[in-house]
């Protein structure tokens, strides 16, 4: 049994051409029990997709493919067109690469931190 787990709708600029309802109609014709819609950088098509899939008896799997630029979200990297590269977003990597904020108790300069400099 095949289930498409990475479909993009017309709400993914330059990646998908079909509206969510058309994707669901085709999945129903092919007898898919489920279908995943992962539009690029947004969830704009998900309400229409969920409504159509539920009506067709197909299990809707929803998500989004997020793109961030290297150096974005406080990470070191080059800026501008030449130095930008798209990388998939990973919460795990993001949290590991950032030191705690100075107001967080685990930051070494926070007054409640055990090694606070005196």
VENURCOR-V793688 format. One record per helix or strand of 2 or more residues. SS is the DSSP state (H for helix, E for strand). FROM is the first residue (numbers start at 1). TO is the last residue. If there is no record, write none. Layout:
SS_FROM_TO + SS_FROM_TO
This chain:
H_20_29 + E_34_40 + H_46_56 + E_59_65 + E_67_69 + E_86_88 + H_91_97
